[in-house]
Structure formats: C-alpha cells, structure tokens
Amino acid sequence: MLIEKSNSLSKIINASELELKLAKKALTYFDENKKKNYERLQIALARTFSIRKKAWIVGQLKQYEDYNVCLLNSDNTFPTGLVFKVKELYELAKNDSRYNTKLSQLKIINKQVKPEAYNIFRWNNTPPKMRYYQEECLSITEKENRGTFEVCVGGGKTLIAANIIKSTGVNTLFIVPSSALAQQTYEVFSSYFGKSKVQQLTTKIVKDNKKLSSILISTVQTLGSLTKQNLVHKVMNHVHSLMIDEAHHSASSTYMNLLPYMDHIYYRYNFSGTYIRNDAKTMELWGVCDKKLYKYSSAQATKDGYLTPVEFKIKTIRGEHHSVYNTEYSKNYSSKVFLDEVVTQVKNIPSDKQILILVDRKELVGKQISDWLKISKIESTYVTGDNNKKELSKAMEEFNDKNIRILIASTVLGEGADIRSTDYLIMARGGKSEIAITQAVGRAVRLYENKKTATVIDFDWSGPKWLGKHTKIRMETYAKEFDAKITKI
C-alpha cells in the first residue's frame, strides 16, 4: 500500500481490499454525541402524538443512526495529521500472523516541499529570554515542520510562536478562538516585530484587497466568514506557515473546511494548554493538528517556579435533587444556601487578598452574587460578555493593579485572559469540562509580585444527582493537572 503525503490531505494508492479496510478502521471513531442524540430523539418520538413532528424526528434520526464517523473520503484521501494512525494500525497488522502474509509493505511518499525563507524578521523590541522548555520547543521545529505543543496556562506559548516565526522566515497566519485573544496577541507580536509586520485580519481588509502583512492574526470566526464568501484563498495563498492557538478548538468544522485551501502550507504548529476535547472528535483534532510534539504541564511549571503554587479547598453544601440537569443546576446555583455560602467565603478571606469569582450563567448566578455582596456591603465589579472590549480590559487592568479587590466574571474571562493578581479563586460555576476547569484555574496561578500561593474554593454538593458527580470530576482534574493539595473545609 502506498500513501502520498501532502500538507493537508494524504492519498491511499494501490491498496488491496484488506489494506483499505485497515485504513478505514484506523480513520474511524465512535461518536458518543451521535449516540446520545439518537437516544434523545427516540424518547421524543415515543412521547409525541403529532404526525408532523413524528415525521420530522424520523428524518433527524437518520442523521444519527450510524455512530461511527470515518475520516477517509470517497477518493481515498484523508487529513495528513492522521497518517500516524494508519501507520500504527498497519504495523500492528503486519506483526499479526493472521494478516502479515496478506499485506504488502506500507510505503509513504512525502510530497511536502519546504519553502525557502523569504522574510528577515528582526526584533523591534527584544522579547524575554526563553525558558528551558521554550528553547526545547523551538529546537524541535528544526526537525518537525508540524505538530502540537501542549504548554500549560501561563507557560508563554506566544513567546514560543514568535521565535518560531522568526526562525522559519515565512509569512504566517496565527489563528485564535476569540477577538480578545486576537487583540492581546496583536499587541505582543507588534511589540516584538513592529506594527508594520503584524496585522489583525478582518473580512473588510480581504474584501477591499488591502495589502496583507507578513504576520496575520485572525479569529477562527473571521476565517469561517471568509470561507463562506469564497475569499479565504486570498489569505491562505499569502502564507506558508499556519499556527493555531488553543488547538483543542481545531476539530471544529471551520478548521476542517480550511484543509483544501492549505495544501501548500508547509509549517503547521499548534499551541494549547489543554490538548484534549470534551467530545468524541479527538480524531478530527489530530487530523488538523497532527501529533503532540511536546508537553509542559502545570504541575511541572509549578515545580520550576513559573506558576504560583495552588491549593484547593472544597466546601460541602446541601442541595436539592432534580432529574433534569439544567433545572438542578439553576435551582442550586441560584439558591439562598449557595449565595449565602459564597458571601461567607468572601468574608473569611483576608481583606488584603484579591478575589476572583467565576460564574457560568450571568443573570442567574453572577448578578445575584453581585447583589448579595452589595447587600452585605461588600464592593465588587461584575463583567460579562455584555461589556465592550474597553470595559473588559479596564476591569482586568484595575484588578491586576489592585484598584478592584473583588472581580466577578462570566465565561468572558476565558482563554488568554490576562489575569495575574488573583489570590483566591471562587469557582461559582460548576461544570465538568476539563478544558474549562483548567483554564479557570489558570486565572489564579499566574505569577504576580508578592504572590506566594493561590487558593481555589469550590463546592461539593450533597443531595443533587448531577452536581455532586461534576464536583468529583473537577477534583480529579485539579489533582491530575495541578498535583496540588485538596482539602475539605
């Protein structure tokens, strides 16, 4: 069997029926979400009496009845990032007496062509000296032209990316998941390379055929819009290096849809503090991002002194059970018992310590906590996605400068938020997403002047069906990712 390996898609050639079957098996994953949707629709079908609604549900069921997703296309092409999966399974089969005589040798022809450097990047402002693990990441790129660097929150992924850009010497597209992170990255890169070299990409710039800079920063949403308008090729044709920040988003359909436009792009590096997904699309993540090249964990960063040591304190609360998760969440996280406990925890924290309270539902939980603190004559500032960029930036800056002591925030303070002064983080959001939990704790562990430790306060629910289970999952994440002390209070 022969595989022609290109930058975006690789092609299987001269494969027997058995060899093709093995390739399909290697490129197939079980979609748990499809199964859940199928089961949910079956229940809905049994409960409805409307003929029209039954017909609609039956149509929807057909989309979910096959739980397996195969990433091998009808023309025998598949995402190049998954070549290693095909190779792994093929080698296993070759060592199996049932198959070894029936399989030919697997040959991989690499059709990727390395571009010559055509940019000379000089530092406009010399960046900080790289740490040892950042140097190791950079050295890997001398041999590997693609792959993922899993570096913890606060580990300096942008600095690694900047040094790779300087080293490769080609036009680069740097993709981020949000406009806030785009602005933050633009400011850092502009400082390093100078503003003439860096540009925040917008659909208007591309529509108006404006000159594109050597380093482009774009949100994935902008690229999705350009794809729909058949303009994305103008951006892709301009670059020979692609970088994705927070790479766990890469399995989204927007990234997968970009693959056909990227076949000439040789360099592909991805950065994430949590190279995992909370759904079944890990295979698609590999397809876009390729294999992991390096991991630097939060626990190791803490040992090395690059993150603040953190401890976790868990307070048990008696809650109310409900069979439906959303109802159970709403009733308990907006209950007087919970709100009173948050206020109590705030009052127990020394008055010279900075407090960040993270919530998930801005009206149901966030506003009520803000009001509850106000009733107790405790000042706080509350920000949500309803605040504009300037307001959010100002709130974060004033919190870091300690002009605001208590900051309450919804998920708007997510990936890449520059929060450093947090002494106490109160997790008033619940949930079980490993990514969201790790990112949330990242708001507490960044280094800050005179900050020696950070404390995370979370809540263990006694009584509710779902919330208690989710607390246990969060505690498992705390232990795994941060290797920190966890105590019940």
C-alpha positions in Angstrom: 0.0 0.0 0.0 1.2 3.5 -0.9 0.4 6.7 0.8 1.2 10.0 -0.9 1.6 12.5 2.0 0.8 16.1 1.2 0.4 19.1 3.5 -3.3 18.9 4.0 -4.6 15.7 2.6 -2.9 12.4 2.0 -4.0 9.8 -0.5 -4.0 6.0 -0.4 -3.0 4.3 -3.6 -2.7 0.7 -4.8 -4.4 -0.7 -1.7 -6.0 -4.1 -1.6 -9.5 -4.6 -0.1 -8.0 -5.7 3.2 -5.5 -2.8 3.3 -8.2 -0.3 2.6 -10.3 -1.9 5.3 -7.5 -1.5 7.8 -7.1 2.2 6.8 -10.8 2.8 7.3 -10.6 1.2 10.7 -7.7 3.4 11.7 -9.5 6.5 10.5 -12.9 5.8 12.2 -14.0 6.9 15.6 -17.2 6.3 17.7 -19.2 9.5 18.1 -20.7 9.4 21.6 -22.7 12.6 20.9 -24.4 11.0 17.9 -25.5 8.1 20.1 -26.8 10.5 22.8 -28.7 12.5 20.2 -30.1 9.3 18.7 -31.4 8.1 22.1 -32.8 11.5 22.9 -34.7 11.6 19.6 -36.1 8.1 20.2 -37.5 9.1 23.5 -39.0 12.2 21.9 -40.5 10.0 19.1 -42.2 7.8 21.7 -43.7 10.7 23.5 -45.1 12.7 20.7 -48.6 12.2 19.1 -48.2 14.8 16.3 -47.8 13.1 12.9 -45.9 16.1 11.6 -43.5 16.1 14.5 -43.0 12.3 14.2 -42.1 12.7 10.6 -39.5 15.4 11.4 -38.0 13.3 14.2 -37.7 10.2 11.9 -35.8 12.4 9.4 -33.5 13.6 12.2 -32.9 10.0 13.4 -31.4 9.0 10.1 -28.6 11.5 10.7 -27.6 9.8 13.9 -28.3 6.1 13.4 -24.7 5.4 12.5 -22.5 6.2 15.5 -19.2 5.7 13.6 -17.5 8.6 11.8 -14.9 7.7 9.1 -12.5 10.4 8.0 -11.5 8.6 4.9 -13.0 10.4 1.9 -14.6 8.7 -1.1 -11.4 9.5 -3.2 -9.3 7.7 -0.6 -7.9 11.0 0.8 -7.8 11.8 4.5 -6.3 14.5 6.8 -2.5 14.2 6.7 -2.4 14.7 10.5 -3.8 11.1 10.7 -1.0 9.4 8.7 0.5 8.2 12.0 -2.8 6.5 13.0 -2.9 4.5 9.7 0.8 3.6 10.1 0.3 2.4 13.7 -2.5 0.1 12.9 -0.8 -1.2 9.7 2.3 -2.1 11.6 0.3 -3.9 14.2 -1.4 -5.9 11.5 1.9 -6.8 9.8 3.0 -8.3 13.1 -0.2 -10.4 13.3 0.2 -13.9 11.8 -3.4 -13.7 10.5 -2.6 -10.7 8.2 1.2 -10.4 7.7 1.3 -12.6 4.5 -1.8 -10.7 3.0 -0.3 -7.2 3.4 2.2 -5.5 1.2 4.8 -3.1 2.6 3.5 0.3 3.5 5.3 3.0 1.6 4.9 6.7 2.4 6.0 9.2 -0.2 6.4 12.7 1.3 5.3 15.3 -1.3 5.7 18.2 1.1 8.0 20.8 -0.1 9.8 23.1 2.4 9.7 26.8 1.3 12.9 28.9 1.3 12.9 31.7 3.9 11.9 35.0 2.2 11.5 37.2 5.3 14.2 38.6 7.6 12.5 39.2 10.9 14.4 41.4 13.3 13.3 42.2 16.9 11.7 45.6 17.2 11.8 45.0 21.0 13.8 42.0 22.2 11.4 39.6 23.9 12.1 38.0 27.3 14.8 35.3 27.4 13.3 31.9 26.6 12.9 29.4 29.4 14.4 25.9 29.0 11.2 24.2 27.8 10.6 27.0 25.4 14.1 26.5 23.9 13.3 22.8 23.7 10.1 23.5 21.8 12.0 25.8 19.3 14.7 23.2 18.8 12.1 20.6 17.9 10.9 22.7 15.0 14.3 22.3 13.3 13.3 18.7 12.6 9.5 18.7 12.7 7.5 21.0 10.4 4.2 20.3 12.1 2.6 19.2 15.3 1.3 20.4 18.7 2.9 22.0 21.7 0.9 21.4 24.8 2.2 24.1 27.2 0.2 25.0 30.3 -1.6 28.2 31.0 1.0 30.9 31.7 3.7 28.9 30.0 4.5 31.6 27.3 3.1 30.0 24.2 3.1 33.3 22.4 6.8 33.7 23.0 7.5 30.2 21.6 5.4 31.1 18.5 7.2 34.4 18.0 10.6 32.7 18.0 9.3 30.0 15.5 8.1 32.8 13.2 11.5 34.5 13.3 13.2 31.2 12.7 11.1 30.0 9.7 11.2 33.3 7.9 7.9 32.9 6.0 4.5 34.7 6.1 2.5 33.3 9.0 -1.2 33.1 9.8 -1.8 32.9 13.6 -5.4 31.8 14.4 -7.1 32.4 17.8 -10.6 31.5 19.1 -11.7 35.0 20.2 -11.3 38.7 19.4 -10.0 39.4 22.9 -7.2 36.9 22.3 -6.6 38.3 18.9 -6.1 41.8 20.3 -3.8 40.5 23.0 -1.7 38.5 20.5 -1.5 41.5 18.2 -0.1 43.7 20.9 2.6 41.2 21.9 3.7 40.4 18.3 3.6 44.2 17.4 6.0 44.8 20.3 8.3 42.0 19.2 8.3 42.6 15.4 7.0 46.1 14.9 3.5 47.2 13.8 4.4 47.2 10.1 5.0 43.4 10.2 1.7 42.5 12.1 -1.9 42.8 11.1 -5.3 41.9 12.6 -7.2 40.3 9.8 -10.8 41.4 9.1 -13.2 40.5 6.3 -13.1 44.1 5.1 -9.3 44.0 4.7 -9.7 41.0 2.4 -12.7 42.3 0.6 -11.0 45.6 -0.2 -7.9 43.8 -1.4 -5.7 45.6 1.1 -2.1 44.6 1.3 -1.5 41.8 3.8 1.3 41.9 6.3 3.9 39.2 6.9 2.2 38.1 10.2 -1.6 37.9 10.2 -3.7 37.3 13.3 -7.2 36.1 12.7 -10.1 34.7 14.7 -11.5 31.4 13.5 -14.8 33.2 13.1 -13.3 35.6 10.6 -11.9 32.7 8.6 -15.2 31.0 8.7 -16.9 34.1 7.2 -14.2 34.4 4.5 -14.7 30.7 3.6 -18.5 31.3 3.2 -17.7 34.3 1.0 -15.2 32.4 -1.1 -12.4 34.8 -0.1 -10.4 32.6 2.2 -8.0 31.6 -0.5 -6.6 35.1 -0.7 -5.4 34.8 2.9 -4.2 31.2 2.6 -2.2 31.9 -0.7 -0.3 34.6 1.2 1.1 32.4 3.9 3.4 29.3 4.2 3.1 28.9 8.0 -0.1 28.2 10.0 -0.3 28.5 13.8 -3.4 27.7 15.9 -3.7 28.9 19.4 -5.8 26.9 21.9 -5.6 24.0 19.4 -8.3 21.9 21.2 -10.8 24.0 19.1 -9.3 22.7 15.9 -11.8 19.9 15.4 -14.5 22.4 14.6 -15.9 22.3 11.1 -14.4 25.7 10.3 -10.9 24.3 10.7 -11.7 21.1 8.8 -13.2 23.2 5.9 -9.9 25.1 5.6 -7.9 22.0 4.8 -8.4 22.1 1.0 -7.1 25.7 0.9 -4.0 24.9 2.9 -2.3 22.2 0.8 0.7 24.5 0.0 1.2 25.5 3.7 4.3 23.5 4.9 4.7 24.8 8.5 1.8 24.0 10.9 2.2 24.4 14.6 -0.4 24.4 17.2 -0.4 25.5 20.8 -2.7 24.5 23.7 -2.7 24.4 27.4 -5.2 21.5 27.3 -4.7 19.3 24.2 -7.9 17.5 24.8 -11.5 17.7 23.8 -14.6 17.0 25.8 -16.5 15.3 23.0 -15.7 12.4 20.6 -13.8 14.5 18.0 -10.3 13.7 19.1 -9.6 12.1 15.7 -10.5 15.3 13.9 -8.3 17.3 16.3 -5.4 15.0 15.3 -6.3 15.5 11.6 -5.8 19.2 11.7 -3.1 19.4 14.4 -1.1 16.3 14.0 0.8 14.5 16.7 1.9 16.1 20.0 5.5 17.2 19.9 6.0 18.4 23.5 4.1 18.7 26.8 4.9 21.0 29.6 2.4 20.6 32.5 1.0 23.0 35.1 2.4 20.7 37.8 5.9 20.9 36.3 5.7 24.6 35.8 4.8 25.0 39.5 7.8 22.9 40.5 10.0 25.0 38.2 8.7 28.2 39.8 7.0 29.5 36.7 3.5 29.2 38.2 2.1 30.1 41.7 1.6 27.1 43.9 -2.1 26.5 44.3 -4.3 24.6 46.9 -7.9 23.6 46.6 -10.5 23.9 49.3 -13.8 22.2 48.9 -16.9 23.2 50.9 -19.8 20.8 51.2 -23.2 22.3 50.6 -26.6 20.6 51.0 -28.5 20.9 47.7 -31.8 19.9 46.0 -32.0 16.9 43.7 -33.7 17.1 40.3 -33.8 14.6 37.5 -33.1 17.2 34.8 -29.6 18.7 34.9 -30.4 22.2 33.9 -33.2 22.5 36.4 -31.0 21.1 39.2 -28.1 23.5 38.2 -30.4 26.5 38.2 -32.1 25.8 41.5 -28.9 25.1 43.4 -26.5 27.7 42.0 -29.1 30.5 42.5 -30.3 29.2 45.9 -30.1 31.3 49.1 -27.9 28.5 50.6 -25.3 28.8 47.8 -25.4 32.6 47.7 -25.0 32.8 51.5 -22.1 30.4 51.4 -20.3 32.5 48.7 -20.7 35.6 50.8 -19.4 33.7 53.9 -16.3 32.5 52.0 -15.6 36.1 50.8 -15.9 37.4 54.4 -13.4 34.7 55.6 -10.7 35.8 53.1 -8.2 38.3 54.4 -9.0 41.9 53.4 -5.7 42.4 51.6 -6.2 39.5 49.2 -7.6 39.7 45.6 -10.7 37.6 44.9 -11.9 36.4 41.5 -15.4 34.8 41.4 -16.1 32.9 38.2 -19.7 32.1 37.2 -21.2 30.4 34.2 -24.7 32.0 34.0 -24.5 35.7 34.1 -28.1 36.6 35.2 -29.0 33.5 37.2 -25.7 33.4 39.2 -23.4 36.2 38.5 -25.8 39.1 39.0 -27.2 37.5 42.1 -23.8 37.1 43.7 -23.1 40.7 42.9 -26.3 41.8 44.5 -25.8 39.5 47.5 -22.4 41.0 48.2 -23.8 44.5 47.8 -26.5 43.7 50.5 -23.6 42.7 52.7 -21.9 46.0 52.0 -19.1 44.3 50.1 -17.9 46.1 47.0 -17.3 44.2 43.8 -17.1 44.7 40.0 -19.1 42.4 37.7 -18.2 41.9 34.0 -19.9 39.7 31.3 -20.0 39.4 27.6 -22.3 42.4 27.6 -19.3 44.7 28.4 -17.3 46.0 25.5 -13.6 45.3 25.0 -12.5 48.6 26.6 -14.6 47.9 29.7 -13.3 44.3 30.0 -9.7 45.5 29.5 -10.1 48.2 32.1 -11.6 45.8 34.6 -8.8 43.3 34.2 -6.2 46.1 34.4 -7.7 47.6 37.6 -8.0 44.1 39.1 -4.3 43.4 38.4 -3.4 46.8 39.8 -5.5 46.0 42.9 -7.8 49.0 42.4 -10.6 46.4 42.3 -10.4 43.8 45.0 -13.3 41.5 44.1 -14.0 40.8 40.4 -17.0 38.7 39.4 -16.8 37.4 35.8 -18.7 35.1 33.5 -17.0 33.0 30.8 -15.9 36.2 29.1 -12.7 35.8 31.1 -11.8 32.6 29.3 -8.8 31.5 27.3 -6.0 34.0 27.2 -7.5 36.5 29.7 -4.6 38.4 31.3 -5.5 38.0 35.0 -2.5 37.7 37.3 -3.2 39.1 40.7 -5.8 36.5 41.9 -5.1 35.3 45.4 -8.4 33.5 45.8 -10.5 32.0 43.1 -14.1 31.1 43.9 -15.5 28.5 41.5 -19.1 29.5 41.4 -19.7 27.9 38.0 -19.8 24.2 38.5 -19.4 22.1 35.3 -17.2 19.1 34.4 -15.3 20.3 31.3 -11.6 19.5 31.8 -10.7 22.3 29.4 -12.9 24.9 31.1 -11.8 23.9 34.6 -8.1 24.0 33.7 -8.5 27.4 32.0 -10.4 28.7 35.0 -7.7 27.7 37.5 -5.2 29.4 35.1 -6.7 32.7 36.2 -5.2 32.1 39.7 -1.8 30.5 39.1 0.0 33.2 37.0 3.0 34.7 38.8 2.5 38.2 40.4 4.6 40.4 42.6 4.5 39.3 46.2 2.0 36.5 45.5 3.3 33.3 47.1 0.3 31.0 46.9 -3.1 30.9 45.3 -6.3 29.3 46.7 -9.2 27.8 44.8 -12.5 27.4 46.7 -15.0 25.0 45.1 -18.3 23.4 46.3 -19.2 19.8 46.8 -23.0 19.2 46.5 -24.7 16.8 48.8 -28.1 15.7 47.6 -28.2 16.7 43.9 -27.9 14.0 41.3 -25.7 15.7 38.8 -23.8 18.5 40.7 -22.0 16.1 43.1 -20.8 14.0 40.2 -19.4 17.1 38.5 -17.6 18.2 41.6 -15.8 14.8 41.8 -14.8 15.3 38.1 -13.4 18.8 38.9 -11.5 17.4 41.8 -10.0 14.7 39.6 -8.9 17.4 37.1 -7.4 19.5 40.0 -5.3 16.6 41.1 -4.2 15.5 37.6 -3.4 18.9 36.1 -2.0 20.7 39.2 -0.8 17.9 41.5 -1.9 20.2 44.4 -3.3 19.7 47.9 -7.1 19.3 48.1 -8.8 19.7 51.5 -12.4 19.7 52.6 -13.5 22.7 54.7 
